[in-house]
Amino acid sequence: MIHLQNVTKVFGTGVTGLADINLEIDKGEFVFLVGKTGSGKTTLLKLLIRETLPTTGDIMIGEWDIVGLPEKSIPLLRKKVGVIFQDLKLLMDRTIGENILLPLQVAGRAAQDAANRVSELLEEVGMSEHKEKFPIQLSGGELQRVAIARALALSPEILLADEPTGNLDEATAFDIVDLLSRINSHGTTIIMATHNMDIVKKLHHRVVGLDSGKMVGDTKKSSKPQETTHKHEDKDEKEEVKEEKKDHDDKKEKEEGKTKE
Amino acid sequence: MWNHIRRSPYQALAAILIMMLTFLAVSVFTILIIGSSKVITYFESKPQVTAFFRDDAKQDVIEGLKTDLAATGKVSSMKFVSKDDALKIYREQNKNDPLLLELVTADVLPSSLEISANNLQDLPDLSVYLKNNPAVQEVVYQKDVVAALTTWTNAIRIIGILLIGLLSLVSIFIMSIIIGMKISHKKDEIEIMQLIGATKWYISNPFVMEGIFYGMVGAFVGWFVASGVLLAATPLLETFLRGIPVVPVPWWFYLALLAGELVLAVILGIFSSILAVMRYIK
């Protein structure tokens, strides 16, 4: 469903954001993008919604050629791909209900239909009683739920979550990830950027590791994770990615064994 | 759009005031240009050369002169005013002053020939031609009045067009700066809307509507003030322009002026807001 081929992003300053990324993500997958700050996780997500263009390489989402996508089609792409932004990007002068309503208004949904969808989403993320509150009145975890509800408003096939547990305590972070897992179980492809390895370890989903813009691991591939030559590797995180890959592979082997039996 | 206006009322007021100023100038100069054109038309339609005959001028000489003048092709119309006709006109003009009426008889007043030329430039030639005729005692023509009015009207027209052009330009810049400030103020909201799939038109539309709104309100207020002043000054103008059919201004003129100004306001509003949108929304 999502296909990145030899994708490189070099910023205007000369800094390499991503280097030669090759990645395939199937429909309905839940993928963790892990890596330290500045490893290229957010850049990768930005490329998927054409917020930025790669310097070289091809990106396909289904039939959409993201690199060659005409300007006028970008809004259409962004209606198909929901995003939970790292800084949430909620409108502080609008109520929770109005924030969730925004994508529906942008898409031109009829008022009653949109209002019903907002109620549905608020219920789905467990925020029905906060509909008339303003963002400033909510906690971090609640705001994340609102951001998730807004991202789901147009029932996207793909949901990109950029550090959705970044500033949350452990219990709340797991609540949010549970919610995302539930959404994924309904068939939505989820790519979640995180550096919270506890969550990554617990959930046994596919893990793609990034370091200094390079892919340093992918638990889906049978081959060894790509080695990075960067001098400032975050060794702990890399080890965690490898561990996660091992866990994942072991689990997969067990499952395959059971299936054969 | 209403939220945009409500949240920054002083900017909205500034935009409306500059538009009002522009359209006040548009109204005033339109009224002046159309009014002075009507005054010129009035004077042009009046006899432009009047030849007063000597008391002993023979009727056949006068008839010969008329035939000769018609043959020049420069005359659009001629009217002979006999001594009796002149007395009637004199009595009509001074009917409220019996003393003046008592002193004057038909013998005192000369007969005359009132001539309108096809072209104002032919007036000097016609005047010279008439003066050379022995039956003519005196020639009076309104070349100077019409020429002075034409000069004034042209000056008003040029000043009006320049002032309206300048004010329109200032309005466009000020409006685009005000709308640009509003766009900058909503930068985060616009970025979010773009990221969740809003089209450029969806984002720009409220700002364009806002520009149109400022333009239309400004135009209406400008028109209202100018029309009010004109209506209030109508009795004074009627006295000043006695006999010249310029005032009272017909009601349809006010409506046509308003309609024209609203169309111009929409164009200015769209132009200035699109200028701001193009500059600030990428």
Contacts between the chains, C-beta under 8 A, distances in Angstrom:
chain1	res1	chain2	res2	distance
A	49	B	195	7.0
A	51	B	195	6.9
A	72	B	199	7.7
A	75	B	194	7.8
A	75	B	197	4.5
A	75	B	198	6.2
A	75	B	199	4.7
A	75	B	202	7.9
A	76	B	197	7.1
A	77	B	197	7.6
A	78	B	194	7.8
A	78	B	195	6.4
A	78	B	196	6.2
A	78	B	197	3.7
A	79	B	196	7.7
A	79	B	197	3.8
A	83	B	195	6.5
A	83	B	196	7.6
A	85	B	195	7.4
A	89	B	188	7.7
A	89	B	191	7.5
A	89	B	192	4.8
A	89	B	195	6.8
A	91	B	188	7.8
A	91	B	189	5.8
A	91	B	192	6.5
A	102	B	192	7.6
A	102	B	193	7.1
A	102	B	196	6.5
A	103	B	196	4.6
A	103	B	197	6.7
A	106	B	193	6.4
A	106	B	196	6.0
A	106	B	197	5.7
A	106	B	198	4.3
A	106	B	202	6.1
A	107	B	197	6.9
A	150	B	196	7.3
A	154	B	197	7.5
